[in-house]
Amino acid sequence: MAKLRVHNLAMSIDGYVAGPDQSRDDPLGVGGLRLHEWVFETRSGRAMIGQEGGSEELDDEYLRTANDGVGATVMGRNMFGPIRGPWGDDPWSGWWGDDPPYHHPVFVLTHHARPPIVKEGGTTFHFVTGGIEAALEAAVEAAAGADVRLGGGASTVAQYLRAGLVDVLGLALVPVLLEAGERIFDDMQGALEGFACTGFAAGDSVLHATFTKPRAGA
């Protein structure tokens, strides 16, 4: 059975995964870029933005292998872009340009329908208005036996955690204090019960902590 996996979710020491007030100028919220500076110190991170060089140590390994065995991605609308409300005539088609780094179907949660957007390299963005379970069902079908990766934003990850649908939760703990922004662990009300730490390692810049929740009967 396909697993729903979160990988390399960057989190500040005080528990924020994004800064406040996302906009086109601040795609990760005000101050949120500090959570991802480690990514662009690695070879894999630099390659995503067309640059060479970078570390090939543990941080790079976590980035490089995150999509192994993944056939589809689910993300929230806030991760797709800063547009709110009806799409209207805005031509926004994602942060990632013509060739996004997914190279498989991506299912975007939204309250507003929109036709799919086909990109280069095998990425197609599908917009799902039926909620988190409908998006996951579509992603599992598209993944054709592979796993599904869960992207952000914070609200999306929190919803799937509360619903008990996340199998693997991989965090990258970044040694910064944001003081404000978006969190994922508020109001869990027992939803985290059953997760066990199955990996903990220090990279060059961050601590990688992986939590796994066995399926019932597994």
Phi, psi and omega per residue, in radians:
M1 nan 2.407 -3.112
A2 -1.101 2.444 3.083
K3 -1.740 2.644 3.014
L4 -1.775 2.079 -2.960
R5 -2.143 2.355 2.981
V6 -1.896 2.282 3.141
H7 -2.287 2.452 2.995
N8 0.982 0.666 3.069
L9 -1.319 1.856 -3.038
A10 -1.275 2.267 -3.081
M11 -2.380 2.322 3.071
S12 -1.235 2.856 3.138
I13 -1.064 -0.509 3.102
D14 -1.623 0.282 2.877
G15 1.622 0.238 -3.132
Y16 -1.741 2.416 3.119
V17 -1.871 -0.033 3.044
A18 -2.815 2.741 3.048
G19 -1.448 3.060 3.132
P20 -1.396 2.841 2.938
D21 1.080 1.006 3.062
Q22 -1.024 2.471 3.080
S23 -2.702 3.102 3.087
R24 -1.103 -0.553 3.118
D25 -1.400 -0.448 3.131
D26 -2.233 1.321 -3.049
P27 -1.085 -0.397 3.118
L28 -1.870 0.329 -3.069
G29 1.401 2.865 -3.120
V30 -1.096 2.129 -3.132
G31 1.436 -0.130 -3.050
G32 -1.195 -0.389 3.131
L33 -1.074 -0.447 3.126
R34 -1.054 -0.467 3.139
L35 -1.259 -0.297 -3.021
H36 -2.074 0.136 3.116
E37 -1.053 -0.585 -3.136
W38 -1.086 -0.564 -3.114
V39 -1.029 -0.738 -3.020
F40 -1.536 0.158 2.917
E41 -1.617 -0.094 -3.113
T42 -1.777 2.787 3.095
R43 -1.108 -0.736 -3.122
S44 -1.144 -0.717 3.131
G45 -1.135 -0.730 3.129
R46 -1.181 -0.638 3.126
A47 -1.079 -0.564 3.139
M48 -1.108 -0.447 -3.129
I49 -1.959 0.356 3.024
G50 1.333 0.391 3.123
Q51 -1.931 2.785 3.130
E52 -1.822 3.017 3.084
G53 1.424 -2.906 -3.139
G54 1.799 2.799 -3.120
S55 -1.190 2.561 3.039
E56 -2.027 0.397 -3.099
E57 -1.490 -2.673 -2.961
L58 -1.070 -0.742 3.128
D59 -1.013 -0.735 3.120
D60 -1.133 -0.679 3.133
E61 -1.063 -0.751 3.124
Y62 -1.095 -0.686 3.097
L63 -1.214 -0.758 -3.023
R64 -1.155 -0.576 -3.027
T65 -1.753 0.024 -3.023
A66 -1.106 -0.506 -3.113
N67 -1.705 0.108 3.092
D68 -1.066 2.219 3.117
G69 1.306 0.253 -3.133
V70 -1.824 2.344 -3.127
G71 -2.065 -0.073 3.130
A72 -2.867 2.789 3.117
T73 -2.246 2.512 2.969
V74 -2.002 2.369 3.076
M75 -2.508 2.817 3.063
G76 -1.476 2.900 -3.122
R77 -1.127 -0.569 -3.138
N78 -1.150 -0.499 3.067
M79 -1.317 -0.586 3.139
F80 -1.190 -0.612 -3.130
G81 3.090 3.068 -3.075
P82 -1.574 0.077 -3.081
I83 -1.293 2.356 3.108
R84 -2.086 2.690 3.116
G85 1.296 -2.853 3.137
P86 -0.999 2.566 -3.098
W87 -1.188 -0.615 -3.135
G88 1.034 -2.474 -3.115
D89 -1.724 0.179 -3.132
D90 -1.136 2.239 -3.091
P91 -1.429 0.142 -3.067
W92 -0.915 2.294 -3.137
S93 -2.365 0.501 3.094
G94 1.913 2.843 -3.111
W95 -1.369 -0.218 -2.756
W96 -1.792 0.144 3.107
G97 1.339 -2.744 -3.018
D98 -1.345 -0.412 -3.078
D99 -2.247 1.395 -3.122
P100 -1.107 2.802 -3.018
P101 -1.413 0.182 -3.043
Y102 -1.498 -0.895 3.112
H103 1.082 0.546 3.018
H104 -2.804 3.041 -3.131
P105 -1.124 2.445 3.104
V106 -2.157 2.297 -3.088
F107 -1.962 2.049 -3.024
V108 -1.804 2.134 3.090
L109 -1.293 2.307 -3.132
T110 -2.765 2.776 3.016
H111 -1.642 -0.039 -3.022
H112 -2.221 2.069 -3.082
A113 -1.107 2.644 3.123
R114 -2.793 2.477 3.090
P115 -1.103 2.691 3.096
P116 -1.039 2.644 3.074
I117 -2.010 2.059 -3.118
V118 -1.646 2.216 3.127
K119 -2.013 3.068 3.085
E120 -1.276 2.802 3.001
G121 1.344 0.233 3.076
G122 1.631 0.031 3.127
T123 -1.547 2.204 2.974
T124 -2.234 2.227 3.087
F125 -1.582 2.115 3.068
H126 -1.899 2.436 -3.057
F127 -1.906 2.084 -2.980
V128 -1.937 2.165 -3.123
T129 -1.823 0.027 -3.030
G130 -1.613 0.081 3.104
G131 1.756 -3.140 -2.980
I132 -1.181 -0.651 -3.108
E133 -1.241 -0.655 3.096
A134 -1.126 -0.705 3.120
A135 -1.134 -0.744 3.141
L136 -1.153 -0.718 3.126
E137 -1.057 -0.760 3.131
A138 -1.152 -0.675 -3.134
A139 -1.187 -0.717 3.111
V140 -1.065 -0.750 3.123
E141 -1.108 -0.753 -3.125
A142 -1.185 -0.551 -3.111
A143 -1.236 -0.330 3.006
A144 0.927 0.875 3.086
G145 1.740 -0.291 3.059
A146 -1.479 3.049 3.121
D147 -1.435 2.970 3.115
V148 -2.022 2.326 3.082
R149 -1.685 2.384 3.111
L150 -1.800 2.069 3.051
G151 -1.584 -2.946 3.099
G152 -1.442 -2.883 0.023
G153 -1.450 -2.842 -3.047
A154 -1.026 -0.766 -3.118
S155 -1.072 -0.678 -3.130
T156 -1.153 -0.822 3.121
V157 -1.071 -0.756 -3.135
A158 -1.074 -0.713 3.137
Q159 -1.093 -0.774 -3.131
Y160 -1.201 -0.609 3.059
L161 -1.119 -0.815 -3.126
R162 -1.088 -0.547 3.141
A163 -1.423 -0.057 3.134
G164 1.244 0.491 -3.023
L165 -1.791 -0.122 -3.097
V166 -1.557 2.275 3.118
D167 -1.704 -0.647 -3.108
V168 -2.297 2.260 -3.140
L169 -2.172 1.856 -3.123
G170 -1.862 2.098 -3.111
L171 -1.936 2.534 2.969
A172 -1.986 1.856 -3.045
L173 -1.516 2.018 -2.996
V174 -1.786 2.280 -3.066
P175 -1.350 1.080 3.024
V176 -2.322 2.803 3.058
L177 -2.056 2.031 -3.113
L178 -1.579 -0.550 3.122
E179 1.305 -0.380 -3.126
A180 -2.736 2.772 3.098
G181 2.401 -2.529 -3.039
E182 -1.906 2.361 -3.122
R183 -2.120 2.824 3.107
I184 -2.007 -0.327 -2.962
F185 -1.736 0.110 3.103
D186 -1.294 2.499 3.024
D187 1.003 0.732 3.117
M188 -1.336 -0.524 3.047
Q189 0.863 0.870 3.072
G190 1.539 -0.013 -3.083
A191 -1.175 -0.320 -3.123
L192 -1.565 -0.059 3.130
E193 -1.076 2.355 3.126
G194 1.771 -0.318 3.070
F195 -1.275 2.379 3.077
A196 -2.194 2.505 3.111
C197 -1.263 2.058 -3.115
T198 -1.991 0.056 3.085
G199 -2.904 2.359 3.129
F200 -2.651 2.050 -3.061
A201 -2.620 2.563 3.121
A202 -1.701 2.101 3.025
G203 -1.567 -2.907 3.134
D204 -1.165 -0.584 -2.991
S205 -2.204 -0.365 -3.050
V206 -2.445 2.870 2.999
L207 -1.723 2.286 3.134
H208 -1.782 2.105 3.131
A209 -2.155 2.174 -3.130
T210 -2.022 2.259 3.117
F211 -2.082 2.360 -3.091
T212 -2.171 2.436 3.131
K213 -2.072 1.921 -3.140
P214 -1.093 2.539 3.039
R215 -1.228 2.609 3.081
A216 -1.039 2.246 3.127
G217 1.486 -0.052 -3.124
A218 -1.362 nan nan
